[in-house]
Amino acid sequence: MSTFDVEALRAHFPSLRSGAAHFDGPGGSQTPDVVAQAIASTMTSSIANRGQVTPAERLADDVVTGARSAMADYLGADPRGIVFGRSMTALTMDLARTLSRGWAAGDEVVVSRLDHDANIRPWVIAAERVGAVVRWVDFDPRTGELDPADVAAVLGPRTRVVAVTAASNLIGTMPDVARIAALAHEAGALVVVDAVHHAAHHRVDRAALGADVVLCSPYKFFGPHLGVLAADPAWLETVHPDKLLPSSDAVPERFELGTLPYELLAGTTAAVDLIASSVPGEGTRRERLDRSVAATTAYEDSLRRGLEAQLADLPGLTLRSRAQHRTPTLLLQVHDREPRTVHEALAERGVYAPAGSFYALEASRHLGLGDTGGVRVGLAPYTSADDVDRLVEGLRAALRRAA
């Protein structure tokens, strides 16, 4: 395993100089200097709408093609199948609305209670609009596991879409998406994978996952706020969304409504390049991403195991994140204390671990936590051992108050 230097990475994050220990990465990571610089540089450059006549037009075009290439490398996809949008939620809403035009009453869609609502509600709304049936798949609330066999049990000849997460943003569970996708494809269904949380901790390979469509949000892995959809360009050619008459009908441009935010695309490329350089070495960007993300994943998992060992010694605390394969994302309950109260107590110590259900409403309710949820602790590549120690001490103090 290549060596990962957490202090070298932390030096790129001006916000960390405040002294706060950020465990709020699942909601959006901190932003590195190189990303902010790329955004500012693009906004203040001589730039215009895309074209090939003036240098300003060519710069805009280069920014777009560069970002498609960067995200294709990050997602194991084809640059021609990379679509940018305002957010993952907006992209999924648009996709569900467009695909549902080809559905009929009695067709079926499959959604999982493990998912963020952004990969549930668009499909539920679209299904209800045309009279399609929604099939729900539960996860084991004790272990957090989503069994592919439970997905298979609800598949049928009229299943049109299976929507599933690659990693739960609430409890970190990483289900066997490849197996789920294989089962769905046997039934003739399209597989839509929410990789928003997964992409912050692991390399995403669309083909290896078996996903027809994979979506993510660069602001979860050091980038700016926008959404990305990746799919086979040949499949995208078969999909016809609403668009303006004079706008391009080419793929992927036909899915991108209005002028793209060039500065955010430049920031996205900068984020991918920073991740690729986290571990020194030669190779293509995909090869460097493989090496760097493997190293940061190993680092995060080591921190997680150490944190879980310390939390096991704290009486009065329940840890909900128990799946065999999971991201370094922990959901905690402190007995006799509301999650928000714990959040506030930690914040007083400069430890930022937010409370809530984080739009994973079905998962929170299925865990018996209602809409309140718990305290979510998200480790990131820039999390230090000192951050973890401060978190544990803050939780000890919270438990003493509860006693």
C-alpha positions in Angstrom: 0.0 0.0 0.0 1.3 3.4 -1.0 1.9 5.9 1.9 -0.6 8.6 2.4 0.5 11.8 4.1 -2.5 13.3 5.8 -0.7 16.4 6.9 0.3 17.2 3.3 -3.3 16.9 2.3 -4.5 19.0 5.2 -2.2 21.8 4.1 -4.5 22.3 1.1 -7.5 23.2 3.2 -7.6 26.7 4.6 -10.7 26.0 6.6 -8.9 23.5 8.8 -6.7 26.3 10.1 -9.6 27.4 12.3 -8.9 24.5 14.5 -12.3 22.8 14.1 -12.5 19.1 13.8 -14.8 18.4 10.8 -16.8 15.2 10.9 -19.5 16.8 8.7 -18.0 15.6 5.4 -20.9 13.4 4.4 -22.9 16.6 4.0 -20.2 18.2 2.0 -16.4 18.2 2.4 -14.2 21.1 3.1 -12.8 22.8 0.0 -9.1 22.8 -0.9 -7.2 25.9 -2.0 -6.5 24.5 -5.5 -10.3 24.1 -6.1 -11.0 27.7 -5.0 -8.1 29.0 -7.1 -9.4 27.1 -10.2 -12.9 28.6 -9.7 -11.6 32.1 -9.2 -9.2 31.9 -12.1 -11.9 30.7 -14.5 -14.3 33.4 -13.4 -11.8 36.2 -13.9 -10.4 34.9 -17.2 -11.3 36.0 -20.7 -14.1 33.5 -21.3 -17.2 33.3 -23.3 -19.8 30.7 -24.4 -18.3 27.6 -25.9 -17.0 27.7 -29.4 -13.9 27.5 -31.5 -13.5 31.0 -33.0 -12.1 33.2 -30.2 -9.7 32.2 -27.4 -12.4 33.0 -24.9 -14.7 30.5 -26.7 -12.0 27.8 -26.8 -11.3 28.3 -23.1 -14.9 27.6 -22.2 -14.9 24.5 -24.4 -11.6 23.2 -22.9 -13.0 23.7 -19.4 -16.1 21.6 -20.2 -14.2 18.8 -22.0 -11.6 18.8 -19.3 -14.2 18.3 -16.6 -15.9 15.5 -18.6 -12.6 13.8 -18.9 -11.8 14.2 -15.1 -15.2 12.8 -14.0 -15.0 10.0 -16.5 -11.6 9.0 -14.9 -13.1 9.3 -11.5 -16.2 7.2 -12.3 -14.7 4.7 -14.7 -16.9 6.1 -17.5 -16.8 7.5 -21.0 -16.4 11.3 -21.2 -19.1 11.3 -23.8 -21.5 9.9 -21.2 -20.8 12.5 -18.5 -23.7 14.9 -17.8 -23.5 17.9 -15.5 -26.4 19.3 -13.6 -27.3 21.6 -10.7 -27.4 18.7 -8.3 -27.7 15.0 -8.1 -31.3 15.4 -7.0 -32.1 17.6 -10.0 -30.5 15.2 -12.4 -32.4 12.2 -10.9 -35.7 14.1 -11.0 -35.2 15.0 -14.6 -34.2 11.4 -15.4 -37.2 9.8 -13.7 -39.6 12.3 -15.3 -38.2 11.6 -18.7 -38.0 7.8 -18.4 -41.5 7.5 -16.9 -43.0 8.7 -20.2 -42.3 5.2 -21.5 -44.0 3.5 -18.6 -47.6 2.3 -18.3 -49.9 1.5 -15.5 -48.8 -1.7 -13.8 -45.2 -1.2 -14.6 -42.9 -1.4 -11.6 -40.0 0.4 -10.0 -37.9 -0.9 -7.1 -36.5 1.4 -4.4 -34.6 0.7 -1.2 -35.2 2.0 2.3 -31.4 2.3 2.7 -31.3 5.1 0.2 -31.1 8.9 0.4 -34.5 10.3 -0.6 -32.9 11.7 -3.8 -32.8 8.1 -5.2 -36.3 7.3 -3.8 -38.7 10.1 -4.2 -38.0 10.9 -7.9 -39.0 7.3 -8.8 -42.0 7.2 -6.4 -43.3 10.5 -7.9 -42.8 9.4 -11.4 -44.4 6.0 -10.7 -47.4 7.6 -9.1 -47.9 9.9 -12.0 -48.3 7.1 -14.5 -49.9 4.5 -12.3 -46.8 2.3 -11.9 -46.2 0.2 -8.8 -43.5 1.0 -6.3 -41.8 -2.1 -4.8 -39.9 -1.4 -1.6 -36.8 -3.3 -0.4 -36.0 -3.2 3.3 -32.6 -3.6 5.0 -31.8 -5.4 8.2 -32.0 -2.7 11.0 -29.8 -4.7 13.3 -26.8 -5.1 10.9 -27.6 -2.4 8.3 -27.2 -5.0 5.5 -29.2 -4.9 2.3 -29.6 -8.5 1.0 -29.6 -8.9 -2.8 -32.0 -11.8 -2.3 -34.6 -9.3 -1.0 -34.2 -7.3 -4.2 -34.6 -10.4 -6.3 -37.9 -11.2 -4.4 -39.5 -8.0 -5.7 -38.3 -8.2 -9.3 -40.7 -9.1 -12.1 -41.2 -9.0 -15.8 -42.6 -5.4 -15.5 -39.8 -4.0 -13.4 -38.5 -0.9 -15.3 -36.0 0.6 -12.9 -34.1 -0.6 -9.8 -32.7 2.4 -7.8 -30.1 1.6 -5.2 -27.3 3.3 -3.3 -23.7 2.3 -3.5 -23.2 3.5 0.1 -25.7 4.7 2.7 -25.1 8.3 3.6 -26.7 7.6 7.1 -25.0 4.4 8.3 -22.3 3.8 5.6 -23.6 0.4 4.4 -22.1 -0.6 1.0 -24.5 -3.2 -0.4 -23.4 -5.7 -3.1 -24.5 -3.4 -6.0 -22.9 -5.6 -8.6 -25.0 -8.6 -7.5 -28.1 -6.5 -7.3 -27.5 -5.1 -10.8 -27.0 -8.5 -12.2 -30.3 -9.6 -10.8 -32.0 -6.5 -12.1 -30.6 -6.9 -15.6 -31.8 -10.5 -15.7 -35.3 -9.1 -15.1 -34.7 -6.6 -17.9 -34.6 -3.6 -15.6 -32.5 -0.4 -15.7 -30.1 0.0 -12.8 -29.7 3.6 -11.3 -27.0 3.8 -8.6 -26.6 6.7 -6.2 -22.8 6.9 -5.7 -22.9 10.3 -3.9 -21.6 9.0 -0.6 -19.6 6.1 -2.1 -17.6 8.4 -4.3 -16.3 10.3 -1.3 -14.5 7.2 0.0 -13.9 4.7 -2.9 -13.2 4.7 -6.6 -16.4 4.3 -8.6 -16.3 2.0 -11.6 -19.6 2.2 -13.4 -19.1 -1.1 -15.4 -17.8 -3.0 -12.3 -20.9 -1.9 -10.4 -23.1 -3.0 -13.2 -24.8 0.4 -13.2 -26.6 1.7 -16.2 -26.6 5.1 -14.6 -24.5 6.3 -11.8 -24.7 9.7 -10.1 -22.5 11.6 -7.7 -21.9 15.1 -6.3 -18.3 16.6 -6.5 -18.8 18.7 -3.4 -18.7 15.5 -1.3 -15.1 14.9 -2.5 -13.5 18.4 -2.3 -15.2 19.9 -5.4 -17.9 22.6 -5.9 -21.7 22.2 -5.7 -23.1 20.5 -8.8 -24.2 17.0 -9.8 -22.8 14.5 -12.2 -24.5 11.7 -14.1 -22.5 9.0 -16.0 -24.0 6.5 -18.4 -23.2 4.7 -21.7 -23.3 7.3 -24.4 -25.2 4.8 -26.7 -27.9 4.5 -24.0 -28.1 8.2 -23.6 -28.8 8.5 -27.3 -32.1 6.6 -26.7 -33.3 9.1 -24.1 -35.0 12.3 -25.1 -35.5 14.8 -22.4 -37.3 18.1 -22.6 -35.0 20.8 -24.1 -35.0 24.2 -25.8 -35.4 24.1 -29.5 -32.1 25.8 -30.4 -30.0 24.0 -27.8 -27.9 21.1 -29.0 -29.5 17.7 -29.4 -26.1 16.0 -29.1 -25.2 13.7 -26.2 -24.5 14.6 -23.5 -25.4 18.3 -24.1 -29.1 17.5 -24.7 -29.4 16.8 -20.9 -27.7 20.0 -19.8 -30.3 22.8 -19.5 -28.8 26.2 -20.2 -25.2 27.3 -20.1 -22.9 25.2 -17.8 -21.2 26.8 -14.8 -17.7 26.8 -16.3 -16.0 27.9 -13.0 -17.6 25.0 -11.1 -16.5 22.6 -13.8 -12.9 23.9 -13.5 -13.1 23.4 -9.8 -14.3 19.8 -10.3 -11.3 19.0 -12.5 -9.0 20.6 -9.8 -10.6 18.4 -7.1 -10.1 15.2 -9.1 -6.5 16.2 -9.9 -5.8 16.9 -6.2 -7.2 13.5 -5.2 -5.1 11.8 -7.9 -1.9 13.4 -6.5 -2.6 12.5 -2.9 0.0 9.8 -3.2 3.0 10.6 -5.4 3.7 8.5 -8.4 3.5 8.2 -12.2 0.8 6.9 -14.5 -2.4 8.0 -16.1 -4.9 10.0 -14.1 -7.0 6.8 -13.7 -4.0 4.9 -12.4 -3.0 7.6 -10.0 -6.6 7.8 -8.8 -6.6 4.1 -8.2 -3.4 4.3 -6.1 -4.4 7.5 -4.2 -7.9 6.5 -3.4 -6.8 3.0 -2.2 -4.4 4.7 0.2 -6.9 7.2 1.5 -9.5 4.4 1.9 -7.0 2.4 3.9 -6.2 5.4 6.1 -9.9 6.2 6.7 -10.7 2.6 7.6 -7.8 2.5 10.0 -9.1 5.6 11.7 -12.6 4.1 11.8 -11.5 0.9 13.4 -9.6 2.8 16.1 -12.6 5.1 16.7 -15.0 2.2 16.9 -12.8 0.5 19.5 -12.8 3.6 21.6 -16.6 4.0 21.3 -17.1 0.4 22.4 -15.7 1.4 25.8 -18.2 4.2 26.3 -21.3 3.1 28.2 -24.6 4.7 27.2 -23.7 5.0 23.5 -25.2 3.0 20.7 -23.5 2.6 17.3 -25.8 1.9 14.4 -23.2 1.3 11.7 -22.5 -2.4 11.6 -22.5 -3.6 8.0 -19.6 -5.8 6.9 -18.7 -3.4 4.1 -19.1 0.2 5.0 -17.7 3.7 4.6 -16.1 5.4 7.6 -19.5 6.9 8.5 -20.9 6.2 12.0 -24.4 7.0 13.3 -24.5 7.4 17.1 -27.1 7.6 19.8 -26.3 8.9 23.3 -28.8 7.5 25.7 -31.2 10.0 27.3 -30.0 12.8 25.1 -31.5 14.2 21.9 -29.1 14.0 18.9 -29.3 17.8 18.5 -28.2 18.3 22.1 -25.1 16.1 21.5 -24.4 18.0 18.3 -24.5 21.3 20.1 -22.3 20.0 23.0 -19.7 18.8 20.5 -19.8 22.0 18.6 -18.9 23.9 21.8 -15.7 22.0 21.7 -15.0 22.8 18.1 -16.0 19.3 17.0 -18.5 19.3 14.1 -20.6 16.2 14.0 -24.2 17.1 13.0 -27.5 15.5 14.0 -30.5 14.4 11.9 -31.7 11.9 9.4 -29.8 13.7 6.5 -32.5 13.1 3.9 -32.2 9.3 4.5 -35.7 9.5 6.0 -36.8 6.0 5.1 -33.6 4.6 6.6 -33.9 6.6 9.8 -37.5 5.5 10.3 -36.7 1.9 9.5 -34.0 2.0 12.2 -36.6 3.2 14.7 -35.1 6.6 14.9 -38.1 8.4 13.4 -37.4 11.7 11.6 -34.9 12.8 14.3 -32.1 10.4 13.3 -28.9 10.4 15.3 -25.4 12.0 15.4 -23.5 11.3 12.3 -19.7 11.1 12.4 -18.1 11.2 9.0 -14.3 10.6 8.6 -12.6 12.1 5.6 -9.1 11.9 4.1 -8.2 15.1 5.9 -9.4 13.8 9.3 -6.5 13.5 11.8 -5.9 11.2 14.8 -6.1 14.3 16.9 -9.6 15.1 15.5 -10.7 11.6 16.5 -9.4 12.0 20.0 -11.2 15.3 20.4 -14.4 13.6 19.2 -14.1 10.8 21.7 -13.4 13.2 24.6 -16.4 15.3 23.6 -18.7 12.2 23.6 -17.3 11.3 27.0 -18.3 14.7 28.3 -21.8 14.4 26.7 -22.3 11.0 28.4 -21.2 12.5 31.8 -23.8 15.2 31.3 -26.4 12.6 30.5 -25.6 10.5 33.6 
